[in-house]
Amino acid sequence: MNFKGIFAAMAALAILAGCGNDPNAGVGAKIAGGYLKGLTGKKAKPQPAVTDPAAYGPLALKAVKGPVMLGVVEKRNAVAILGQKGRNGPYVTWTSLSRQTVTLKHGILTATRGLGDDLMNAEVDSVSALIRTRRAGEANRVMYFLDGESKTYRLVFRCTVSPGQLDKLALGKNRITARRVSEACAADDLSFQNTYWIGSDGWIWQSRQWVSPGVGYLVAQQLRR
């Protein structure tokens, strides 16, 4: 990854955040929209919401060779360009400029590192079988976290998968018609709802996935495969 290029691209994002005014911005823009934080460690003034991913897509595509993803942590109003760090079978790990990592299995989140209240691991095969084939049904997912004493604990969620409408996405140079699929999960008094946008070949182009109570939701948009 060209980290120098990524830093320059991310700095430019703060400027471009105020430039998007496309009234026809697609679902990708609405999901990724939010306030951008400064990257220098200083507290920056809030920037206007991003309304058009096309404004920063070319910067991300230029900064990273090969597959590139845009990640947004909603709760923190933080955005990052992610490049592939490694692949182990179906597991793909993505890394940011600040060395935070996200691991996906067929596009479904299985682990994070460097976000604080990280997801240590997740067993997602059962829900993945429904999500990626865009079928309705119920299945379990298991998620592992660390408690206050750095001991691992697990939560078993019962999840309901529901396919929804078709949406048009503009991600990088890609123009995609994707099926929106929701995954509503609950375990005791904790619940969340993930959303995926899936192409006709089962590829997850965009998602909004719950990481942990402390991190909240991560939006991931694949700009180049």
Backbone as JSON, one array per atom type, in Angstrom:
{
  "sequence": "MNFKGIFAAMAALAILAGCGNDPNAGVGAKIAGGYLKGLTGKKAKPQPAVTDPAAYGPLALKAVKGPVMLGVVEKRNAVAILGQKGRNGPYVTWTSLSRQTVTLKHGILTATRGLGDDLMNAEVDSVSALIRTRRAGEANRVMYFLDGESKTYRLVFRCTVSPGQLDKLALGKNRITARRVSEACAADDLSFQNTYWIGSDGWIWQSRQWVSPGVGYLVAQQLRR",
  "N": [[0.83, -1.2, 0.0], [0.43, 2.27, -0.74], [1.13, 4.36, 1.55], [1.77, 7.04, 1.86], [0.49, 8.16, -0.3], [-2.11, 7.5, 0.38], [-2.48, 9.06, 2.67], [-2.39, 11.64, 1.59], [-4.61, 11.5, -0.06], [-6.64, 11.14, 1.82], [-6.49, 13.55, 3.22], [-7.36, 15.24, 1.26], [-9.98, 14.49, 1.14], [-11.32, 15.8, 3.21], [-11.57, 18.32, 2.15], [-13.04, 17.84, -0.14], [-15.37, 16.97, 0.94], [-17.17, 19.02, 1.27], [-17.95, 19.53, -1.29], [-19.67, 17.91, -2.71], [-22.77, 17.81, -4.31], [-24.7, 16.46, -5.59], [-27.91, 15.81, -6.51], [-28.84, 13.39, -7.23], [-27.48, 11.44, -5.97], [-26.57, 8.13, -5.07], [-27.53, 5.15, -3.14], [-25.15, 4.37, -1.96], [-23.87, 6.8, -1.41], [-25.55, 7.91, 0.52], [-25.32, 6.11, 2.62], [-22.57, 6.23, 3.24], [-22.32, 8.87, 3.86], [-21.49, 11.46, 6.21], [-19.72, 13.06, 8.9], [-16.36, 14.11, 8.55], [-13.36, 13.46, 10.25], [-10.39, 15.23, 11.26], [-7.06, 14.32, 10.26], [-4.7, 14.75, 11.52], [-4.41, 14.48, 14.19], [-5.2, 16.61, 15.6], [-8.07, 18.32, 16.82], [-10.55, 18.71, 14.55], [-12.65, 21.02, 12.76], [-16.1, 20.22, 12.25], [-16.97, 18.81, 9.11], [-19.03, 19.4, 6.17], [-21.6, 17.05, 5.23], [-20.71, 14.23, 3.22], [-21.9, 13.87, -0.01], [-21.63, 12.6, -2.41], [-20.08, 9.82, -3.48], [-18.47, 9.65, -5.71], [-16.81, 11.81, -5.64], [-14.64, 11.31, -3.92], [-13.88, 8.8, -4.64], [-12.07, 8.46, -6.95], [-9.66, 9.32, -5.77], [-9.14, 7.44, -3.78], [-8.87, 5.17, -5.39], [-6.6, 5.83, -6.8], [-4.7, 6.04, -4.79], [-4.28, 3.48, -3.76], [-3.03, 0.45, -4.94], [-4.5, -2.26, -6.63], [-7.13, -4.16, -4.99], [-9.44, -2.06, -3.27], [-11.0, -0.48, -0.51], [-13.51, 1.5, 1.07], [-13.92, 2.56, 4.35], [-16.15, 3.36, 6.99], [-16.59, 4.36, 10.25], [-19.37, 4.77, 11.88], [-20.18, 5.75, 14.44], [-18.05, 7.23, 15.32], [-17.66, 9.11, 13.44], [-15.63, 8.7, 11.56], [-13.49, 8.06, 8.82], [-11.83, 5.88, 6.51], [-9.4, 4.84, 4.11], [-8.94, 1.64, 2.85], [-6.69, -0.98, 2.18], [-5.86, -4.24, 0.84], [-4.38, -6.43, 3.12], [-3.78, -9.09, 3.51], [-4.57, -12.52, 2.6], [-6.29, -15.43, 3.51], [-7.41, -18.19, 2.46], [-10.88, -18.0, 2.37], [-10.87, -15.77, 3.94], [-10.23, -12.36, 4.14], [-8.04, -9.8, 4.94], [-8.05, -6.4, 5.66], [-6.33, -3.28, 5.75], [-5.75, -0.08, 7.3], [-4.37, 3.28, 7.0], [-3.49, 3.87, 9.58], [-2.92, 1.39, 10.56], [-5.06, -0.08, 11.51], [-7.15, -2.93, 11.36], [-9.44, -4.91, 9.43], [-11.2, -7.87, 9.09], [-12.74, -9.88, 6.72], [-15.0, -12.45, 5.77], [-15.91, -13.76, 2.88], [-17.03, -11.24, 2.51], [-18.37, -10.76, 4.88], [-18.14, -9.56, 8.16], [-15.63, -10.69, 10.36], [-13.63, -10.15, 12.19], [-11.89, -7.51, 13.95], [-9.16, -5.22, 14.49], [-7.51, -2.85, 16.5], [-9.5, -0.96, 16.74], [-10.45, -0.48, 19.22], [-12.87, -1.43, 21.15], [-12.77, -4.27, 20.14], [-13.96, -6.72, 17.76], [-13.19, -9.94, 18.3], [-13.4, -12.41, 17.06], [-15.56, -14.2, 14.83], [-18.16, -16.51, 14.1], [-19.66, -17.18, 11.21], [-20.74, -18.73, 9.21], [-23.29, -19.97, 8.97], [-25.22, -17.88, 8.81], [-24.11, -16.6, 6.65], [-24.57, -18.32, 4.5], [-27.25, -17.86, 3.95], [-27.34, -15.07, 3.54], [-25.58, -14.5, 1.35], [-26.75, -15.86, -0.73], [-29.06, -14.58, -0.89], [-31.43, -15.33, 0.45], [-34.34, -15.82, 2.47], [-34.52, -16.56, 5.96], [-33.61, -18.18, 9.11], [-30.83, -18.2, 11.33], [-27.94, -18.98, 13.35], [-25.33, -16.86, 14.66], [-22.06, -16.57, 16.01], [-20.24, -14.54, 18.2], [-17.18, -13.22, 19.39], [-15.7, -11.52, 22.1], [-13.62, -9.32, 24.15], [-13.56, -9.07, 27.69], [-13.52, -6.77, 30.56], [-11.29, -7.72, 31.87], [-9.65, -8.67, 29.98], [-10.38, -11.18, 29.12], [-11.73, -13.67, 27.01], [-15.06, -13.72, 25.88], [-18.14, -15.11, 24.71], [-20.93, -14.49, 22.54], [-24.01, -15.72, 21.49], [-25.97, -15.19, 18.81], [-29.28, -15.09, 17.56], [-30.38, -14.91, 14.35], [-32.31, -13.26, 11.85], [-32.7, -13.39, 8.45], [-33.5, -11.32, 5.75], [-34.36, -10.76, 2.47], [-34.45, -7.8, 0.44], [-35.24, -4.86, -1.42], [-34.1, -3.95, -4.77], [-31.23, -2.0, -5.36], [-29.47, 0.73, -6.86], [-26.05, 1.16, -7.1], [-23.22, 3.31, -6.95], [-20.02, 2.85, -6.94], [-16.81, 3.72, -6.77], [-15.54, 3.12, -9.91], [-17.54, 1.48, -10.57], [-20.81, 0.58, -11.51], [-23.57, -0.65, -10.17], [-26.26, -2.93, -9.82], [-27.77, -3.99, -7.01], [-28.97, -6.38, -4.63], [-30.63, -5.59, -1.69], [-30.08, -6.85, 1.5], [-31.15, -7.71, 4.71], [-30.06, -8.41, 8.06], [-31.19, -9.27, 11.01], [-30.36, -9.44, 14.34], [-30.33, -10.93, 17.61], [-29.49, -11.31, 21.06], [-30.17, -12.15, 24.21], [-30.48, -9.13, 25.87], [-29.34, -7.64, 23.9], [-29.16, -6.33, 20.64], [-28.94, -6.01, 17.05], [-28.84, -4.75, 13.65], [-27.72, -5.75, 10.61], [-26.88, -4.71, 7.28], [-26.69, -5.57, 3.87], [-25.47, -5.15, 0.55], [-25.82, -6.87, -2.33], [-24.43, -8.27, -5.22], [-25.45, -9.85, -8.36], [-23.87, -12.08, -8.58], [-23.39, -12.87, -6.02], [-21.52, -11.38, -4.7], [-20.59, -9.2, -2.1], [-20.91, -5.93, -2.22], [-21.27, -3.67, -0.73], [-21.75, -2.85, 2.71], [-23.27, -2.56, 5.95], [-22.26, -3.17, 9.01], [-22.45, -4.47, 12.31], [-20.03, -4.07, 14.81], [-19.25, -4.09, 17.6], [-20.39, -3.33, 21.0], [-18.98, -1.01, 21.8], [-17.8, 0.05, 19.48], [-19.81, 0.14, 17.54], [-21.36, 0.53, 14.37], [-19.84, -0.44, 11.27], [-19.39, 0.79, 8.1], [-18.77, -0.51, 4.97], [-17.45, -0.12, 1.79], [-16.79, -1.46, -1.31], [-14.6, -0.35, -3.61], [-12.99, -1.24, -5.6], [-12.44, -4.45, -6.87]],
  "CA": [[0.0, 0.0, 0.0], [1.12, 3.55, -0.77], [0.56, 5.08, 2.68], [1.92, 8.47, 1.61], [-0.6, 8.51, -1.21], [-3.37, 7.41, 1.12], [-2.59, 10.22, 3.56], [-2.73, 12.79, 0.76], [-5.98, 11.33, -0.5], [-7.54, 11.36, 2.95], [-6.5, 14.98, 3.5], [-8.2, 15.86, 0.25], [-11.37, 14.16, 1.43], [-11.9, 16.83, 4.06], [-11.93, 19.43, 1.28], [-14.08, 17.41, -1.06], [-16.6, 16.71, 1.68], [-18.11, 20.12, 1.08], [-18.13, 19.79, -2.71], [-20.69, 17.06, -3.33], [-24.12, 18.36, -4.26], [-25.45, 15.71, -6.58], [-29.21, 15.43, -5.96], [-29.15, 12.01, -7.63], [-26.52, 10.54, -5.31], [-27.22, 6.85, -4.81], [-27.56, 4.6, -1.8], [-23.79, 4.39, -1.43], [-23.6, 8.13, -0.85], [-26.34, 8.13, 1.74], [-24.77, 5.28, 3.68], [-21.24, 6.7, 3.61], [-22.37, 10.26, 4.29], [-21.22, 11.69, 7.62], [-18.71, 14.08, 9.1], [-15.0, 13.61, 8.49], [-12.46, 13.99, 11.26], [-9.05, 15.57, 10.82], [-6.14, 13.18, 10.32], [-3.42, 15.19, 12.08], [-4.42, 14.3, 15.63], [-5.83, 17.79, 16.17], [-9.51, 18.31, 16.7], [-10.91, 19.5, 13.39], [-14.02, 21.48, 12.68], [-16.91, 19.3, 11.46], [-17.12, 19.12, 7.7], [-20.35, 19.05, 5.65], [-21.76, 15.64, 4.88], [-20.37, 13.81, 1.88], [-23.13, 13.51, -0.71], [-21.34, 11.91, -3.66], [-18.85, 9.02, -3.37], [-17.63, 9.86, -6.88], [-15.86, 12.88, -5.35], [-13.42, 10.78, -3.32], [-13.56, 7.5, -5.22], [-10.83, 8.46, -7.73], [-8.51, 9.48, -4.89], [-8.87, 6.14, -3.17], [-8.41, 4.26, -6.43], [-5.24, 6.22, -7.16], [-3.81, 5.88, -3.64], [-4.05, 2.07, -3.46], [-3.0, -0.46, -6.08], [-5.25, -3.48, -6.36], [-8.42, -3.98, -4.34], [-9.51, -0.94, -2.33], [-12.29, -0.38, 0.16], [-13.71, 2.66, 1.93], [-14.55, 2.18, 5.61], [-16.66, 4.46, 7.81], [-17.1, 4.01, 11.58], [-20.42, 5.77, 12.03], [-20.24, 6.3, 15.79], [-16.91, 8.12, 15.53], [-17.53, 10.01, 12.3], [-14.27, 8.48, 11.06], [-13.44, 7.4, 7.53], [-10.48, 5.43, 6.16], [-9.18, 4.05, 2.9], [-8.4, 0.34, 3.25], [-6.12, -1.84, 1.16], [-5.72, -5.61, 1.29], [-3.15, -6.77, 3.82], [-3.49, -10.51, 3.31], [-5.69, -13.41, 2.32], [-6.14, -16.8, 3.98], [-8.62, -18.84, 1.98], [-11.98, -17.03, 2.18], [-10.69, -14.63, 4.85], [-9.43, -11.27, 3.59], [-7.78, -8.77, 5.94], [-7.84, -5.06, 5.11], [-5.65, -2.41, 6.7], [-5.83, 1.36, 7.07], [-3.13, 4.03, 7.17], [-3.07, 3.79, 10.99], [-2.71, -0.03, 10.86], [-6.26, -0.76, 11.99], [-7.48, -3.98, 10.39], [-10.79, -5.48, 9.35], [-11.17, -9.14, 8.39], [-14.04, -10.28, 6.17], [-15.1, -13.77, 5.16], [-16.91, -13.57, 1.82], [-17.68, -9.96, 2.69], [-19.02, -10.66, 6.19], [-17.15, -9.21, 9.17], [-15.29, -11.74, 11.32], [-12.69, -9.67, 13.2], [-11.26, -6.19, 13.81], [-8.07, -4.94, 15.42], [-7.13, -1.46, 16.55], [-10.66, -0.07, 16.82], [-10.82, -0.28, 20.63], [-13.7, -2.56, 21.58], [-12.71, -5.05, 18.91], [-14.53, -8.04, 17.54], [-12.03, -10.82, 18.26], [-13.65, -13.47, 16.09], [-16.98, -14.47, 14.63], [-18.53, -17.68, 13.3], [-20.74, -16.6, 10.41], [-21.06, -19.58, 8.06], [-24.73, -20.25, 8.87], [-25.92, -16.7, 8.28], [-23.53, -16.29, 5.34], [-25.24, -19.15, 3.49], [-28.5, -17.19, 3.6], [-27.09, -13.7, 3.07], [-24.93, -14.44, 0.04], [-27.68, -16.38, -1.74], [-30.21, -13.67, -0.84], [-32.59, -16.13, 0.84], [-34.9, -15.57, 3.79], [-34.38, -17.68, 6.89], [-33.04, -17.91, 10.42], [-29.59, -18.94, 11.61], [-27.15, -18.43, 14.46], [-23.95, -16.4, 14.5], [-21.37, -16.51, 17.3], [-19.27, -13.45, 18.19], [-16.28, -13.28, 20.54], [-15.2, -10.22, 22.54], [-12.84, -9.32, 25.39], [-14.18, -8.35, 28.8], [-12.64, -5.81, 31.22], [-10.08, -8.39, 32.35], [-9.01, -9.22, 28.78], [-10.77, -12.57, 28.92], [-12.66, -13.81, 25.9], [-16.4, -14.25, 26.11], [-18.85, -15.24, 23.45], [-22.37, -14.25, 22.49], [-24.68, -16.44, 20.4], [-27.1, -14.4, 18.31], [-30.23, -15.69, 16.63], [-30.51, -13.89, 13.31], [-33.31, -13.42, 10.8], [-32.22, -12.79, 7.2], [-34.63, -10.94, 4.9], [-33.99, -10.04, 1.25], [-35.29, -6.63, 0.2], [-35.35, -4.27, -2.74], [-32.91, -3.74, -5.58], [-30.71, -0.63, -5.31], [-28.37, 1.04, -7.78], [-24.89, 1.67, -6.38], [-22.09, 3.88, -7.68], [-18.87, 2.63, -6.06], [-15.64, 3.85, -7.62], [-15.94, 3.13, -11.32], [-18.54, 0.44, -10.73], [-22.24, 0.91, -11.45], [-24.05, -1.98, -9.82], [-27.59, -3.16, -9.28], [-27.54, -4.96, -5.94], [-30.1, -6.71, -3.76], [-30.43, -5.25, -0.28], [-30.43, -7.96, 2.4], [-30.99, -7.33, 6.11], [-29.81, -9.48, 9.02], [-31.57, -8.77, 12.33], [-29.84, -10.4, 15.31], [-30.6, -10.64, 19.02], [-29.0, -12.22, 22.09], [-30.58, -11.56, 25.49], [-30.96, -7.76, 25.72], [-28.51, -6.98, 22.89], [-29.63, -6.59, 19.29], [-28.42, -5.14, 16.0], [-29.3, -5.11, 12.31], [-26.77, -5.54, 9.54], [-27.45, -4.58, 5.94], [-25.73, -5.91, 2.83], [-25.88, -4.95, -0.83], [-25.2, -8.04, -2.93], [-24.58, -8.38, -6.66], [-26.08, -11.07, -8.86], [-22.93, -13.19, -8.42], [-23.21, -13.14, -4.6], [-20.48, -10.52, -4.15], [-21.07, -8.13, -1.23], [-20.25, -4.69, -2.64], [-21.41, -2.67, 0.32], [-22.41, -3.39, 3.89], [-23.26, -1.84, 7.23], [-22.2, -4.3, 9.93], [-22.2, -4.17, 13.71], [-18.75, -4.58, 15.28], [-19.28, -4.33, 19.05], [-21.09, -2.23, 21.68], [-18.17, 0.2, 21.86], [-17.5, 0.58, 18.15], [-21.03, 0.36, 16.76], [-21.44, 0.01, 12.99], [-18.84, -0.16, 10.26], [-19.85, 0.76, 6.71], [-17.68, -0.88, 4.06], [-17.79, -0.02, 0.37], [-15.7, -1.94, -2.14], [-14.46, 0.5, -4.77], [-12.35, -2.05, -6.66], [-12.26, -5.83, -6.43]],
  "C": [[0.86, 1.25, 0.0], [0.55, 4.44, 0.32], [0.69, 6.59, 2.51], [0.79, 8.96, 0.71], [-1.94, 8.48, -0.52], [-3.55, 8.63, 2.0], [-3.0, 11.45, 2.76], [-4.18, 12.71, 0.3], [-6.96, 11.62, 0.62], [-7.6, 12.83, 3.33], [-7.4, 15.69, 2.5], [-9.68, 15.59, 0.49], [-12.04, 15.25, 2.26], [-12.32, 18.04, 3.24], [-13.11, 19.04, 0.41], [-15.4, 17.14, -0.36], [-17.62, 17.8, 1.47], [-18.47, 20.36, -0.36], [-19.27, 19.0, -3.32], [-22.06, 17.69, -3.19], [-25.02, 17.68, -5.27], [-26.79, 15.28, -6.0], [-29.58, 14.0, -6.29], [-28.19, 11.02, -7.01], [-27.24, 9.27, -4.87], [-27.16, 6.41, -3.37], [-26.18, 4.63, -1.17], [-23.46, 5.72, -0.78], [-24.31, 8.33, 0.46], [-25.79, 7.32, 2.91], [-23.43, 5.82, 4.16], [-21.25, 8.12, 4.12], [-22.16, 10.4, 5.78], [-20.2, 12.79, 7.72], [-17.33, 13.44, 9.14], [-14.16, 14.25, 9.57], [-11.1, 14.31, 10.65], [-8.12, 14.39, 11.04], [-4.82, 13.54, 10.98], [-3.34, 14.97, 13.58], [-5.03, 15.5, 16.33], [-7.33, 17.7, 15.94], [-9.91, 19.25, 15.56], [-12.36, 19.95, 13.46], [-14.83, 20.49, 11.87], [-17.04, 19.76, 10.02], [-18.54, 18.78, 7.26], [-20.39, 17.6, 5.25], [-21.35, 15.38, 3.45], [-21.65, 13.36, 1.19], [-22.88, 12.72, -1.98], [-20.03, 11.14, -3.55], [-17.91, 9.24, -4.56], [-16.57, 10.92, -6.62], [-14.56, 12.33, -4.79], [-13.03, 9.42, -3.87], [-12.27, 7.49, -6.02], [-9.58, 8.6, -6.88], [-8.13, 8.16, -4.25], [-8.32, 5.16, -4.19], [-6.97, 4.55, -6.84], [-4.25, 5.92, -6.04], [-3.42, 4.43, -3.41], [-4.06, 1.26, -4.75], [-3.74, -1.73, -5.71], [-6.56, -3.17, -5.67], [-8.39, -2.85, -3.32], [-10.93, -0.82, -1.79], [-12.33, 0.92, 0.96], [-14.43, 2.19, 3.18], [-14.96, 3.41, 6.41], [-17.15, 3.89, 9.14], [-18.09, 5.1, 11.96], [-20.35, 6.51, 13.37], [-19.16, 7.35, 16.03], [-16.75, 9.15, 14.41], [-16.14, 9.92, 11.68], [-14.32, 7.68, 9.76], [-12.01, 7.01, 7.21], [-10.5, 4.7, 4.84], [-8.46, 2.77, 3.32], [-7.87, -0.41, 2.03], [-5.94, -3.24, 1.72], [-4.36, -5.84, 1.92], [-2.78, -8.22, 3.59], [-4.75, -11.3, 3.08], [-5.34, -14.81, 2.83], [-7.41, -17.55, 3.63], [-9.7, -17.8, 1.76], [-11.84, -15.78, 3.04], [-9.76, -13.6, 4.19], [-9.28, -10.19, 4.66], [-7.4, -7.47, 5.24], [-7.2, -4.18, 6.17], [-5.75, -0.95, 6.3], [-4.46, 2.0, 7.24], [-2.58, 3.89, 8.59], [-2.96, 2.36, 11.49], [-3.9, -0.68, 11.57], [-6.65, -1.79, 10.93], [-8.92, -4.46, 10.55], [-10.66, -6.77, 8.57], [-12.59, -9.54, 8.0], [-13.94, -11.69, 5.61], [-16.25, -13.72, 4.16], [-17.7, -12.28, 2.03], [-18.36, -9.75, 4.02], [-17.96, -10.52, 7.28], [-16.92, -10.36, 10.15], [-14.32, -11.27, 12.4], [-12.26, -8.25, 12.9], [-10.1, -6.1, 14.8], [-7.76, -3.44, 15.33], [-8.27, -0.48, 16.62], [-11.08, 0.22, 18.26], [-11.57, -1.48, 21.15], [-13.85, -3.51, 20.41], [-13.56, -6.31, 18.95], [-13.35, -8.99, 17.37], [-12.17, -11.9, 17.2], [-15.15, -13.62, 15.94], [-17.16, -15.7, 13.76], [-19.79, -17.31, 12.54], [-21.23, -17.5, 9.28], [-22.57, -19.8, 7.88], [-25.49, -19.07, 8.3], [-25.4, -16.35, 6.89], [-24.21, -17.07, 4.23], [-26.55, -18.54, 3.04], [-28.24, -15.83, 2.95], [-26.58, -13.7, 1.64], [-25.79, -15.0, -1.08], [-28.99, -15.6, -1.73], [-31.5, -14.43, -0.54], [-33.05, -15.76, 2.24], [-34.72, -16.8, 4.67], [-33.81, -17.23, 8.21], [-31.81, -18.77, 10.64], [-28.88, -18.27, 12.78], [-25.83, -17.86, 13.95], [-23.36, -16.29, 15.9], [-20.29, -15.45, 17.2], [-18.48, -13.46, 19.5], [-15.69, -11.9, 20.83], [-14.31, -10.4, 23.76], [-13.58, -8.54, 26.46], [-13.15, -7.4, 29.44], [-11.36, -6.4, 31.76], [-9.33, -9.08, 31.21], [-9.25, -10.71, 28.61], [-11.84, -12.64, 27.83], [-14.0, -14.35, 26.37], [-17.14, -14.27, 24.78], [-20.33, -14.95, 23.62], [-22.93, -14.99, 21.28], [-25.93, -15.65, 20.03], [-27.97, -15.25, 17.4], [-30.58, -14.61, 15.62], [-31.57, -14.27, 12.28], [-32.84, -12.67, 9.56], [-33.42, -12.56, 6.29], [-34.13, -10.2, 3.67], [-34.97, -8.89, 1.02], [-35.22, -6.17, -1.24], [-34.02, -4.25, -3.47], [-32.52, -2.26, -5.5], [-29.61, -0.48, -6.35], [-27.25, 1.71, -6.98], [-23.88, 2.24, -7.35], [-20.89, 3.83, -6.74], [-17.61, 2.65, -6.9], [-16.09, 3.97, -9.06], [-17.05, 2.13, -11.61], [-19.95, 1.02, -10.63], [-22.97, -0.43, -11.32], [-25.52, -1.93, -9.41], [-27.47, -4.29, -8.27], [-28.82, -5.18, -5.13], [-29.76, -6.34, -2.33], [-30.93, -6.41, 0.58], [-30.17, -7.51, 3.84], [-30.81, -8.57, 6.98], [-30.08, -8.9, 10.42], [-31.22, -9.82, 13.37], [-30.13, -9.96, 16.74], [-30.01, -11.74, 19.9], [-29.28, -11.56, 23.44], [-31.11, -10.15, 25.26], [-30.15, -6.96, 24.71], [-29.01, -7.34, 21.5], [-28.98, -5.61, 18.31], [-28.99, -5.6, 14.67], [-28.23, -4.74, 11.29], [-27.49, -5.43, 8.21], [-26.35, -4.81, 4.92], [-26.33, -5.58, 1.47], [-25.1, -5.93, -1.68], [-25.49, -8.09, -4.42], [-25.16, -9.72, -7.07], [-25.18, -12.3, -8.71], [-22.66, -13.53, -6.96], [-22.14, -12.28, -3.94], [-21.09, -9.4, -3.32], [-20.27, -6.87, -1.55], [-20.25, -3.65, -1.53], [-22.12, -3.3, 1.51], [-22.36, -2.39, 5.03], [-23.38, -2.91, 8.31], [-21.81, -3.85, 11.33], [-20.91, -4.84, 14.15], [-18.82, -5.02, 16.73], [-20.06, -3.19, 19.7], [-20.3, -0.93, 21.67], [-17.94, 0.86, 20.52], [-18.77, 0.93, 17.38], [-20.91, -0.22, 15.37], [-20.28, 0.48, 12.13], [-19.49, -0.27, 8.89], [-18.64, 0.46, 5.84], [-18.19, -0.83, 2.63], [-16.6, -0.47, -0.46], [-15.67, -1.1, -3.42], [-13.81, -0.23, -5.94], [-12.09, -3.43, -6.1], [-10.84, -6.31, -6.69]]
}
